[in-house]
Amino acid sequence: MSAPEPVVCTRCGRTRTAADDPATALAWVSTRERGALRWLCPDCARQHVRDIEGKLPDEYW
């Protein structure tokens, strides 16, 4: 069995690590677009919260 893929923010490239505190690790946002799983770090999710809630495509951010 292979190791799971690392979680990387699709906006800024930040990687979620085991060293992150639990609250930060839980703040990552996952979305599924066109069948692909995408992740946003807490900072990018906070910056784009209105776009996410409005379900705007990433191209408009």
C-alpha atoms as one frame of an Amber mdcrd trajectory, in Angstrom:
protein
   0.000   0.000   0.000   1.403   3.403  -0.947   1.633   6.439   1.322  -1.158
   9.004   1.015  -0.492  12.027  -1.158   0.531  15.176   0.734  -2.140  17.855
   1.075  -1.082  20.948  -0.909  -2.972  24.243  -1.291  -4.009  24.730  -4.923
  -3.746  28.533  -4.596  -0.403  29.153  -2.849   1.343  25.763  -2.785   1.582
  25.494   1.015   1.830  21.905   2.275  -0.023  20.598   5.326   2.449  18.899
   7.644   2.242  16.751  10.750   3.929  19.607  12.636   0.871  21.865  12.140
  -1.175  22.325  15.287  -4.496  20.408  15.269  -6.643  23.555  14.908  -4.721
  24.601  11.794  -4.906  21.097  10.343  -8.710  21.132  10.756  -9.010  24.533
   9.065  -7.940  23.220   5.651 -10.810  23.251   3.116 -11.381  20.531   0.553
 -13.475  20.918  -2.581 -14.281  18.576  -5.407 -14.367  20.164  -8.852 -14.746
  18.201 -12.065 -13.990  15.016 -10.118 -10.682  16.281  -8.714 -10.063  16.793
  -4.998  -8.605  20.243  -4.315  -7.341  21.750  -1.065  -7.108  25.316   0.275
  -4.939  26.274   3.240  -6.595  28.263   6.049  -5.137  31.573   4.808  -6.346
  31.125   1.211  -9.726  29.826   2.389 -10.159  32.889   4.609  -9.154  35.211
   1.766 -11.627  33.609  -0.671 -14.489  32.687   1.665 -17.054  34.765  -0.261
 -16.000  33.198  -3.556 -16.270  29.717  -2.032 -19.692  30.362  -0.505 -20.893
  31.895  -3.769 -19.652  28.770  -5.580 -17.732  30.882  -8.070 -15.325  28.943
 -10.297 -11.631  29.328  -9.424 -11.057  31.328 -12.622 -12.922  34.301 -11.064
 -10.808  34.486  -7.893
